[in-house]
Amino acid sequence: MEQEIKVRENKLRRMAERQGLRLCKSKRRDPMARDFGKYHIVDDRNVVIFGIGHDQFEATLDQVEDFLTEPRK
């Protein structure tokens, strides 16, 4: 299970890089923390453009994938 998540995470990191973006993961190690295992996406100016919330990291891998695959204007 852990390996599957890592593979998917790396795939989404590459997808983000191709779009000039960077996928960041919360560094929290406490599974009870609200942002444990959550992500956000930053642009080339280091501005968070997706997945930001009260706890800084709020997006799941499913949400990240949806964001990266939706057509841009």
PyMOL Python script that loads the backbone (N, CA, C, O; Angstrom):
from pymol import cmd

cmd.read_pdbstr("""\
ATOM      1  N   MET A   1       0.823  -1.199   0.000  1.00  0.00           N
ATOM      2  CA  MET A   1       0.000   0.000   0.000  1.00  0.00           C
ATOM      3  C   MET A   1       0.867   1.262   0.000  1.00  0.00           C
ATOM      4  O   MET A   1       0.661   2.172  -0.803  1.00  0.00           O
ATOM      5  N   GLU A   2       1.827   1.297   0.904  1.00  0.00           N
ATOM      6  CA  GLU A   2       2.727   2.455   0.990  1.00  0.00           C
ATOM      7  C   GLU A   2       3.462   2.675  -0.332  1.00  0.00           C
ATOM      8  O   GLU A   2       3.625   3.811  -0.777  1.00  0.00           O
ATOM      9  N   GLN A   3       3.903   1.586  -0.954  1.00  0.00           N
ATOM     10  CA  GLN A   3       4.620   1.680  -2.223  1.00  0.00           C
ATOM     11  C   GLN A   3       3.710   2.223  -3.326  1.00  0.00           C
ATOM     12  O   GLN A   3       4.155   3.017  -4.155  1.00  0.00           O
ATOM     13  N   GLU A   4       2.453   1.808  -3.346  1.00  0.00           N
ATOM     14  CA  GLU A   4       1.502   2.291  -4.350  1.00  0.00           C
ATOM     15  C   GLU A   4       1.291   3.794  -4.221  1.00  0.00           C
ATOM     16  O   GLU A   4       1.202   4.505  -5.222  1.00  0.00           O
ATOM     17  N   ILE A   5       1.211   4.269  -2.992  1.00  0.00           N
ATOM     18  CA  ILE A   5       1.035   5.702  -2.756  1.00  0.00           C
ATOM     19  C   ILE A   5       2.260   6.461  -3.240  1.00  0.00           C
ATOM     20  O   ILE A   5       2.129   7.506  -3.877  1.00  0.00           O
ATOM     21  N   LYS A   6       3.449   5.948  -2.947  1.00  0.00           N
ATOM     22  CA  LYS A   6       4.694   6.603  -3.361  1.00  0.00           C
ATOM     23  C   LYS A   6       4.800   6.660  -4.886  1.00  0.00           C
ATOM     24  O   LYS A   6       5.211   7.681  -5.439  1.00  0.00           O
ATOM     25  N   VAL A   7       4.435   5.579  -5.564  1.00  0.00           N
ATOM     26  CA  VAL A   7       4.478   5.547  -7.030  1.00  0.00           C
ATOM     27  C   VAL A   7       3.515   6.589  -7.602  1.00  0.00           C
ATOM     28  O   VAL A   7       3.863   7.332  -8.519  1.00  0.00           O
ATOM     29  N   ARG A   8       2.313   6.632  -7.053  1.00  0.00           N
ATOM     30  CA  ARG A   8       1.320   7.609  -7.530  1.00  0.00           C
ATOM     31  C   ARG A   8       1.777   9.036  -7.251  1.00  0.00           C
ATOM     32  O   ARG A   8       1.613   9.922  -8.090  1.00  0.00           O
ATOM     33  N   GLU A   9       2.347   9.254  -6.078  1.00  0.00           N
ATOM     34  CA  GLU A   9       2.862  10.568  -5.706  1.00  0.00           C
ATOM     35  C   GLU A   9       3.947  11.015  -6.690  1.00  0.00           C
ATOM     36  O   GLU A   9       3.940  12.161  -7.141  1.00  0.00           O
ATOM     37  N   ASN A  10       4.873  10.124  -7.022  1.00  0.00           N
ATOM     38  CA  ASN A  10       5.939  10.457  -7.971  1.00  0.00           C
ATOM     39  C   ASN A  10       5.384  10.757  -9.355  1.00  0.00           C
ATOM     40  O   ASN A  10       5.874  11.660 -10.034  1.00  0.00           O
ATOM     41  N   LYS A  11       4.373  10.016  -9.781  1.00  0.00           N
ATOM     42  CA  LYS A  11       3.724  10.272 -11.072  1.00  0.00           C
ATOM     43  C   LYS A  11       3.125  11.679 -11.090  1.00  0.00           C
ATOM     44  O   LYS A  11       3.268  12.407 -12.072  1.00  0.00           O
ATOM     45  N   LEU A  12       2.456  12.057 -10.003  1.00  0.00           N
ATOM     46  CA  LEU A  12       1.845  13.383  -9.927  1.00  0.00           C
ATOM     47  C   LEU A  12       2.899  14.478  -9.813  1.00  0.00           C
ATOM     48  O   LEU A  12       2.686  15.584 -10.310  1.00  0.00           O
ATOM     49  N   ARG A  13       4.029  14.195  -9.171  1.00  0.00           N
ATOM     50  CA  ARG A  13       5.127  15.172  -9.125  1.00  0.00           C
ATOM     51  C   ARG A  13       5.643  15.463 -10.536  1.00  0.00           C
ATOM     52  O   ARG A  13       5.874  16.617 -10.898  1.00  0.00           O
ATOM     53  N   ARG A  14       5.820  14.397 -11.326  1.00  0.00           N
ATOM     54  CA  ARG A  14       6.281  14.582 -12.711  1.00  0.00           C
ATOM     55  C   ARG A  14       5.246  15.340 -13.538  1.00  0.00           C
ATOM     56  O   ARG A  14       5.600  16.199 -14.346  1.00  0.00           O
ATOM     57  N   MET A  15       3.982  15.024 -13.337  1.00  0.00           N
ATOM     58  CA  MET A  15       2.914  15.710 -14.054  1.00  0.00           C
ATOM     59  C   MET A  15       2.926  17.208 -13.716  1.00  0.00           C
ATOM     60  O   MET A  15       2.766  18.051 -14.599  1.00  0.00           O
ATOM     61  N   ALA A  16       3.115  17.526 -12.442  1.00  0.00           N
ATOM     62  CA  ALA A  16       3.174  18.922 -12.008  1.00  0.00           C
ATOM     63  C   ALA A  16       4.387  19.623 -12.618  1.00  0.00           C
ATOM     64  O   ALA A  16       4.276  20.758 -13.083  1.00  0.00           O
ATOM     65  N   GLU A  17       5.531  18.964 -12.620  1.00  0.00           N
ATOM     66  CA  GLU A  17       6.749  19.552 -13.189  1.00  0.00           C
ATOM     67  C   GLU A  17       6.569  19.900 -14.656  1.00  0.00           C
ATOM     68  O   GLU A  17       7.035  20.947 -15.106  1.00  0.00           O
ATOM     69  N   ARG A  18       5.900  19.036 -15.406  1.00  0.00           N
ATOM     70  CA  ARG A  18       5.667  19.308 -16.830  1.00  0.00           C
ATOM     71  C   ARG A  18       4.798  20.543 -17.038  1.00  0.00           C
ATOM     72  O   ARG A  18       4.815  21.144 -18.112  1.00  0.00           O
ATOM     73  N   GLN A  19       4.042  20.921 -16.014  1.00  0.00           N
ATOM     74  CA  GLN A  19       3.181  22.101 -16.096  1.00  0.00           C
ATOM     75  C   GLN A  19       3.829  23.316 -15.422  1.00  0.00           C
ATOM     76  O   GLN A  19       3.187  24.353 -15.257  1.00  0.00           O
ATOM     77  N   GLY A  20       5.089  23.185 -15.039  1.00  0.00           N
ATOM     78  CA  GLY A  20       5.792  24.285 -14.391  1.00  0.00           C
ATOM     79  C   GLY A  20       5.390  24.472 -12.936  1.00  0.00           C
ATOM     80  O   GLY A  20       5.531  25.565 -12.386  1.00  0.00           O
ATOM     81  N   LEU A  21       4.896  23.420 -12.318  1.00  0.00           N
ATOM     82  CA  LEU A  21       4.427  23.477 -10.936  1.00  0.00           C
ATOM     83  C   LEU A  21       5.220  22.501 -10.075  1.00  0.00           C
ATOM     84  O   LEU A  21       5.990  21.689 -10.589  1.00  0.00           O
ATOM     85  N   ARG A  22       5.023  22.588  -8.758  1.00  0.00           N
ATOM     86  CA  ARG A  22       5.707  21.673  -7.847  1.00  0.00           C
ATOM     87  C   ARG A  22       4.712  21.144  -6.813  1.00  0.00           C
ATOM     88  O   ARG A  22       3.971  21.910  -6.198  1.00  0.00           O
ATOM     89  N   LEU A  23       4.709  19.844  -6.638  1.00  0.00           N
ATOM     90  CA  LEU A  23       3.859  19.197  -5.639  1.00  0.00           C
ATOM     91  C   LEU A  23       4.623  19.126  -4.322  1.00  0.00           C
ATOM     92  O   LEU A  23       5.740  18.612  -4.276  1.00  0.00           O
ATOM     93  N   CYS A  24       4.027  19.638  -3.259  1.00  0.00           N
ATOM     94  CA  CYS A  24       4.646  19.623  -1.934  1.00  0.00           C
ATOM     95  C   CYS A  24       3.785  18.800  -0.993  1.00  0.00           C
ATOM     96  O   CYS A  24       2.556  18.861  -1.040  1.00  0.00           O
ATOM     97  N   LYS A  25       4.441  18.032  -0.141  1.00  0.00           N
ATOM     98  CA  LYS A  25       3.742  17.182   0.822  1.00  0.00           C
ATOM     99  C   LYS A  25       4.030  17.674   2.237  1.00  0.00           C
ATOM    100  O   LYS A  25       5.140  18.108   2.545  1.00  0.00           O
ATOM    101  N   SER A  26       3.030  17.599   3.076  1.00  0.00           N
ATOM    102  CA  SER A  26       3.199  17.961   4.478  1.00  0.00           C
ATOM    103  C   SER A  26       4.286  17.091   5.107  1.00  0.00           C
ATOM    104  O   SER A  26       4.366  15.893   4.835  1.00  0.00           O
ATOM    105  N   LYS A  27       5.105  17.688   5.933  1.00  0.00           N
ATOM    106  CA  LYS A  27       6.182  16.954   6.594  1.00  0.00           C
ATOM    107  C   LYS A  27       5.750  16.404   7.959  1.00  0.00           C
ATOM    108  O   LYS A  27       6.563  15.838   8.690  1.00  0.00           O
ATOM    109  N   ARG A  28       4.490  16.570   8.290  1.00  0.00           N
ATOM    110  CA  ARG A  28       3.986  16.070   9.572  1.00  0.00           C
ATOM    111  C   ARG A  28       4.156  14.566   9.663  1.00  0.00           C
ATOM    112  O   ARG A  28       3.905  13.848   8.695  1.00  0.00           O
ATOM    113  N   ARG A  29       4.578  14.093  10.812  1.00  0.00           N
ATOM    114  CA  ARG A  29       4.769  12.661  11.037  1.00  0.00           C
ATOM    115  C   ARG A  29       3.720  12.086  11.985  1.00  0.00           C
ATOM    116  O   ARG A  29       3.677  10.877  12.214  1.00  0.00           O
ATOM    117  N   ASP A  30       2.886  12.948  12.525  1.00  0.00           N
ATOM    118  CA  ASP A  30       1.842  12.518  13.455  1.00  0.00           C
ATOM    119  C   ASP A  30       0.573  12.185  12.666  1.00  0.00           C
ATOM    120  O   ASP A  30      -0.067  13.092  12.134  1.00  0.00           O
ATOM    121  N   PRO A  31       0.197  10.909  12.580  1.00  0.00           N
ATOM    122  CA  PRO A  31      -0.989  10.524  11.810  1.00  0.00           C
ATOM    123  C   PRO A  31      -2.285  11.174  12.300  1.00  0.00           C
ATOM    124  O   PRO A  31      -3.279  11.191  11.575  1.00  0.00           O
ATOM    125  N   MET A  32      -2.282  11.706  13.515  1.00  0.00           N
ATOM    126  CA  MET A  32      -3.473  12.362  14.050  1.00  0.00           C
ATOM    127  C   MET A  32      -3.551  13.837  13.652  1.00  0.00           C
ATOM    128  O   MET A  32      -4.584  14.473  13.861  1.00  0.00           O
ATOM    129  N   ALA A  33      -2.482  14.387  13.083  1.00  0.00           N
ATOM    130  CA  ALA A  33      -2.477  15.789  12.662  1.00  0.00           C
ATOM    131  C   ALA A  33      -3.408  15.971  11.466  1.00  0.00           C
ATOM    132  O   ALA A  33      -3.505  15.097  10.606  1.00  0.00           O
ATOM    133  N   ARG A  34      -4.087  17.110  11.422  1.00  0.00           N
ATOM    134  CA  ARG A  34      -5.063  17.356  10.348  1.00  0.00           C
ATOM    135  C   ARG A  34      -4.435  17.372   8.963  1.00  0.00           C
ATOM    136  O   ARG A  34      -5.082  16.971   7.995  1.00  0.00           O
ATOM    137  N   ASP A  35      -3.192  17.826   8.845  1.00  0.00           N
ATOM    138  CA  ASP A  35      -2.571  17.908   7.519  1.00  0.00           C
ATOM    139  C   ASP A  35      -1.595  16.760   7.235  1.00  0.00           C
ATOM    140  O   ASP A  35      -0.813  16.838   6.287  1.00  0.00           O
ATOM    141  N   PHE A  36      -1.634  15.704   8.041  1.00  0.00           N
ATOM    142  CA  PHE A  36      -0.775  14.543   7.807  1.00  0.00           C
ATOM    143  C   PHE A  36      -1.133  13.899   6.469  1.00  0.00           C
ATOM    144  O   PHE A  36      -2.298  13.593   6.215  1.00  0.00           O
ATOM    145  N   GLY A  37      -0.128  13.695   5.614  1.00  0.00           N
ATOM    146  CA  GLY A  37      -0.349  13.046   4.325  1.00  0.00           C
ATOM    147  C   GLY A  37      -1.074  13.902   3.310  1.00  0.00           C
ATOM    148  O   GLY A  37      -1.595  13.381   2.324  1.00  0.00           O
ATOM    149  N   LYS A  38      -1.119  15.210   3.529  1.00  0.00           N
ATOM    150  CA  LYS A  38      -1.817  16.120   2.612  1.00  0.00           C
ATOM    151  C   LYS A  38      -0.799  16.871   1.755  1.00  0.00           C
ATOM    152  O   LYS A  38       0.399  16.862   2.040  1.00  0.00           O
ATOM    153  N   TYR A  39      -1.294  17.519   0.705  1.00  0.00           N
ATOM    154  CA  TYR A  39      -0.438  18.136  -0.308  1.00  0.00           C
ATOM    155  C   TYR A  39      -0.927  19.532  -0.656  1.00  0.00           C
ATOM    156  O   TYR A  39      -2.061  19.908  -0.358  1.00  0.00           O
ATOM    157  N   HIS A  40      -0.039  20.292  -1.296  1.00  0.00           N
ATOM    158  CA  HIS A  40      -0.442  21.491  -2.015  1.00  0.00           C
ATOM    159  C   HIS A  40       0.479  21.659  -3.216  1.00  0.00           C
ATOM    160  O   HIS A  40       1.525  21.016  -3.307  1.00  0.00           O
ATOM    161  N   ILE A  41       0.076  22.530  -4.132  1.00  0.00           N
ATOM    162  CA  ILE A  41       0.829  22.760  -5.365  1.00  0.00           C
ATOM    163  C   ILE A  41       1.258  24.215  -5.396  1.00  0.00           C
ATOM    164  O   ILE A  41       0.459  25.114  -5.133  1.00  0.00           O
ATOM    165  N   VAL A  42       2.526  24.442  -5.720  1.00  0.00           N
ATOM    166  CA  VAL A  42       3.045  25.803  -5.837  1.00  0.00           C
ATOM    167  C   VAL A  42       3.504  26.053  -7.267  1.00  0.00           C
ATOM    168  O   VAL A  42       3.880  25.132  -7.991  1.00  0.00           O
ATOM    169  N   ASP A  43       3.462  27.336  -7.653  1.00  0.00           N
ATOM    170  CA  ASP A  43       3.918  27.697  -8.996  1.00  0.00           C
ATOM    171  C   ASP A  43       5.403  28.036  -8.975  1.00  0.00           C
ATOM    172  O   ASP A  43       6.075  27.843  -7.963  1.00  0.00           O
ATOM    173  N   ASP A  44       5.914  28.544 -10.099  1.00  0.00           N
ATOM    174  CA  ASP A  44       7.350  28.832 -10.210  1.00  0.00           C
ATOM    175  C   ASP A  44       7.803  30.001  -9.343  1.00  0.00           C
ATOM    176  O   ASP A  44       9.004  30.194  -9.153  1.00  0.00           O
ATOM    177  N   ARG A  45       6.858  30.789  -8.810  1.00  0.00           N
ATOM    178  CA  ARG A  45       7.198  31.893  -7.905  1.00  0.00           C
ATOM    179  C   ARG A  45       7.036  31.482  -6.444  1.00  0.00           C
ATOM    180  O   ARG A  45       7.127  32.316  -5.543  1.00  0.00           O
ATOM    181  N   ASN A  46       6.793  30.181  -6.218  1.00  0.00           N
ATOM    182  CA  ASN A  46       6.616  29.622  -4.875  1.00  0.00           C
ATOM    183  C   ASN A  46       5.317  30.074  -4.209  1.00  0.00           C
ATOM    184  O   ASN A  46       5.225  30.138  -2.983  1.00  0.00           O
ATOM    185  N   VAL A  47       4.320  30.385  -5.030  1.00  0.00           N
ATOM    186  CA  VAL A  47       3.004  30.778  -4.529  1.00  0.00           C
ATOM    187  C   VAL A  47       2.096  29.551  -4.566  1.00  0.00           C
ATOM    188  O   VAL A  47       1.999  28.874  -5.590  1.00  0.00           O
ATOM    189  N   VAL A  48       1.441  29.273  -3.456  1.00  0.00           N
ATOM    190  CA  VAL A  48       0.528  28.128  -3.406  1.00  0.00           C
ATOM    191  C   VAL A  48      -0.694  28.438  -4.262  1.00  0.00           C
ATOM    192  O   VAL A  48      -1.383  29.433  -4.041  1.00  0.00           O
ATOM    193  N   ILE A  49      -0.955  27.570  -5.247  1.00  0.00           N
ATOM    194  CA  ILE A  49      -2.088  27.799  -6.141  1.00  0.00           C
ATOM    195  C   ILE A  49      -3.202  26.774  -5.950  1.00  0.00           C
ATOM    196  O   ILE A  49      -4.297  26.945  -6.485  1.00  0.00           O
ATOM    197  N   PHE A  50      -2.936  25.721  -5.201  1.00  0.00           N
ATOM    198  CA  PHE A  50      -3.962  24.713  -4.952  1.00  0.00           C
ATOM    199  C   PHE A  50      -3.632  23.945  -3.676  1.00  0.00           C
ATOM    200  O   PHE A  50      -2.474  23.621  -3.412  1.00  0.00           O
ATOM    201  N   GLY A  51      -4.661  23.661  -2.895  1.00  0.00           N
ATOM    202  CA  GLY A  51      -4.498  22.819  -1.718  1.00  0.00           C
ATOM    203  C   GLY A  51      -4.163  23.568  -0.450  1.00  0.00           C
ATOM    204  O   GLY A  51      -3.682  22.974   0.515  1.00  0.00           O
ATOM    205  N   ILE A  52      -4.412  24.876  -0.441  1.00  0.00           N
ATOM    206  CA  ILE A  52      -4.111  25.653   0.755  1.00  0.00           C
ATOM    207  C   ILE A  52      -5.362  25.759   1.622  1.00  0.00           C
ATOM    208  O   ILE A  52      -6.477  25.879   1.114  1.00  0.00           O
ATOM    209  N   GLY A  53      -5.163  25.715   2.912  1.00  0.00           N
ATOM    210  CA  GLY A  53      -6.274  25.845   3.850  1.00  0.00           C
ATOM    211  C   GLY A  53      -5.756  26.324   5.185  1.00  0.00           C
ATOM    212  O   GLY A  53      -4.644  26.843   5.278  1.00  0.00           O
ATOM    213  N   HIS A  54      -6.542  26.154   6.197  1.00  0.00           N
ATOM    214  CA  HIS A  54      -6.153  26.597   7.540  1.00  0.00           C
ATOM    215  C   HIS A  54      -4.883  25.907   8.021  1.00  0.00           C
ATOM    216  O   HIS A  54      -4.099  26.494   8.767  1.00  0.00           O
ATOM    217  N   ASP A  55      -4.682  24.675   7.600  1.00  0.00           N
ATOM    218  CA  ASP A  55      -3.516  23.915   8.053  1.00  0.00           C
ATOM    219  C   ASP A  55      -2.394  23.887   7.025  1.00  0.00           C
ATOM    220  O   ASP A  55      -1.482  23.068   7.133  1.00  0.00           O
ATOM    221  N   GLN A  56      -2.445  24.762   6.037  1.00  0.00           N
ATOM    222  CA  GLN A  56      -1.439  24.873   4.983  1.00  0.00           C
ATOM    223  C   GLN A  56      -1.573  23.789   3.923  1.00  0.00           C
ATOM    224  O   GLN A  56      -1.666  24.116   2.740  1.00  0.00           O
ATOM    225  N   PHE A  57      -1.586  22.545   4.288  1.00  0.00           N
ATOM    226  CA  PHE A  57      -1.712  21.447   3.328  1.00  0.00           C
ATOM    227  C   PHE A  57      -3.109  20.864   3.476  1.00  0.00           C
ATOM    228  O   PHE A  57      -3.488  20.423   4.561  1.00  0.00           O
ATOM    229  N   GLU A  58      -3.878  20.860   2.390  1.00  0.00           N
ATOM    230  CA  GLU A  58      -5.243  20.391   2.525  1.00  0.00           C
ATOM    231  C   GLU A  58      -5.699  19.431   1.439  1.00  0.00           C
ATOM    232  O   GLU A  58      -6.753  18.813   1.586  1.00  0.00           O
ATOM    233  N   ALA A  59      -4.952  19.284   0.362  1.00  0.00           N
ATOM    234  CA  ALA A  59      -5.405  18.459  -0.758  1.00  0.00           C
ATOM    235  C   ALA A  59      -4.980  16.999  -0.601  1.00  0.00           C
ATOM    236  O   ALA A  59      -3.894  16.701  -0.103  1.00  0.00           O
ATOM    237  N   THR A  60      -5.855  16.106  -1.035  1.00  0.00           N
ATOM    238  CA  THR A  60      -5.530  14.682  -1.093  1.00  0.00           C
ATOM    239  C   THR A  60      -4.895  14.387  -2.452  1.00  0.00           C
ATOM    240  O   THR A  60      -4.903  15.246  -3.335  1.00  0.00           O
ATOM    241  N   LEU A  61      -4.352  13.196  -2.628  1.00  0.00           N
ATOM    242  CA  LEU A  61      -3.791  12.825  -3.932  1.00  0.00           C
ATOM    243  C   LEU A  61      -4.865  12.823  -5.016  1.00  0.00           C
ATOM    244  O   LEU A  61      -4.589  13.210  -6.152  1.00  0.00           O
ATOM    245  N   ASP A  62      -6.079  12.397  -4.688  1.00  0.00           N
ATOM    246  CA  ASP A  62      -7.172  12.424  -5.665  1.00  0.00           C
ATOM    247  C   ASP A  62      -7.458  13.853  -6.120  1.00  0.00           C
ATOM    248  O   ASP A  62      -7.642  14.098  -7.313  1.00  0.00           O
ATOM    249  N   GLN A  63      -7.497  14.790  -5.184  1.00  0.00           N
ATOM    250  CA  GLN A  63      -7.755  16.189  -5.521  1.00  0.00           C
ATOM    251  C   GLN A  63      -6.615  16.767  -6.353  1.00  0.00           C
ATOM    252  O   GLN A  63      -6.854  17.524  -7.293  1.00  0.00           O
ATOM    253  N   VAL A  64      -5.382  16.413  -6.009  1.00  0.00           N
ATOM    254  CA  VAL A  64      -4.221  16.874  -6.777  1.00  0.00           C
ATOM    255  C   VAL A  64      -4.310  16.363  -8.210  1.00  0.00           C
ATOM    256  O   VAL A  64      -4.092  17.117  -9.158  1.00  0.00           O
ATOM    257  N   GLU A  65      -4.628  15.088  -8.365  1.00  0.00           N
ATOM    258  CA  GLU A  65      -4.738  14.512  -9.706  1.00  0.00           C
ATOM    259  C   GLU A  65      -5.839  15.198 -10.513  1.00  0.00           C
ATOM    260  O   GLU A  65      -5.648  15.490 -11.693  1.00  0.00           O
ATOM    261  N   ASP A  66      -6.978  15.455  -9.893  1.00  0.00           N
ATOM    262  CA  ASP A  66      -8.061  16.167 -10.577  1.00  0.00           C
ATOM    263  C   ASP A  66      -7.600  17.549 -11.023  1.00  0.00           C
ATOM    264  O   ASP A  66      -7.873  17.962 -12.150  1.00  0.00           O
ATOM    265  N   PHE A  67      -6.906  18.262 -10.151  1.00  0.00           N
ATOM    266  CA  PHE A  67      -6.425  19.602 -10.482  1.00  0.00           C
ATOM    267  C   PHE A  67      -5.441  19.562 -11.648  1.00  0.00           C
ATOM    268  O   PHE A  67      -5.530  20.381 -12.563  1.00  0.00           O
ATOM    269  N   LEU A  68      -4.513  18.621 -11.622  1.00  0.00           N
ATOM    270  CA  LEU A  68      -3.479  18.560 -12.659  1.00  0.00           C
ATOM    271  C   LEU A  68      -4.009  18.072 -14.004  1.00  0.00           C
ATOM    272  O   LEU A  68      -3.396  18.346 -15.035  1.00  0.00           O
ATOM    273  N   THR A  69      -5.123  17.362 -14.018  1.00  0.00           N
ATOM    274  CA  THR A  69      -5.650  16.837 -15.281  1.00  0.00           C
ATOM    275  C   THR A  69      -6.776  17.678 -15.861  1.00  0.00           C
ATOM    276  O   THR A  69      -7.195  17.436 -16.993  1.00  0.00           O
ATOM    277  N   GLU A  70      -7.277  18.659 -15.120  1.00  0.00           N
ATOM    278  CA  GLU A  70      -8.348  19.489 -15.670  1.00  0.00           C
ATOM    279  C   GLU A  70      -7.758  20.501 -16.650  1.00  0.00           C
ATOM    280  O   GLU A  70      -6.648  20.992 -16.444  1.00  0.00           O
ATOM    281  N   PRO A  71      -8.500  20.814 -17.718  1.00  0.00           N
ATOM    282  CA  PRO A  71      -7.998  21.765 -18.721  1.00  0.00           C
ATOM    283  C   PRO A  71      -7.795  23.152 -18.111  1.00  0.00           C
ATOM    284  O   PRO A  71      -8.600  23.608 -17.299  1.00  0.00           O
ATOM    285  N   ARG A  72      -6.722  23.806 -18.509  1.00  0.00           N
ATOM    286  CA  ARG A  72      -6.419  25.171 -18.045  1.00  0.00           C
ATOM    287  C   ARG A  72      -6.955  26.178 -19.054  1.00  0.00           C
ATOM    288  O   ARG A  72      -7.073  25.892 -20.245  1.00  0.00           O
ATOM    289  N   LYS A  73      -7.274  27.355 -18.548  1.00  0.00           N
ATOM    290  CA  LYS A  73      -7.754  28.436 -19.426  1.00  0.00           C
ATOM    291  C   LYS A  73      -6.605  29.134 -20.087  1.00  0.00           C
ATOM    292  O   LYS A  73      -6.813  30.069 -20.860  1.00  0.00           O
TER     293      LYS A  73
END
""", "prot")
cmd.dss("prot")
cmd.show_as("cartoon", "prot")
cmd.util.cbc("prot")
cmd.orient("prot")
